[in-house]
Amino acid sequence: MNNRLERISDEAILGGVCAGIARYFGINRTVVRLLFLIGIPLPGFPAFLIYIILWIAMPKQPQGASVNSLT
């Protein structure tokens, strides 16, 4: 298990944030992506803003780092 929260560009659709969160918590990255998509239109959950902040704040995974992929 990866103990660092970092963006994973190899598994990214946009910025690698959802893939990084999924790998950190050991869950399927599709679930994390769906939660962000569901949260975007909700007025009380600023999912888009949270995603952008995480995209800026999370470090990018080093190139060539070996990790186990979760689908």
Secondary structure, 3 states (H helix, E strand, C coil): CCCCCCECHHHCCCCCHHHHHHHHHCCCHHHHHHHHHHHCCCCCCCHHHHHHHHHHHCCECCCCCCCCCCC
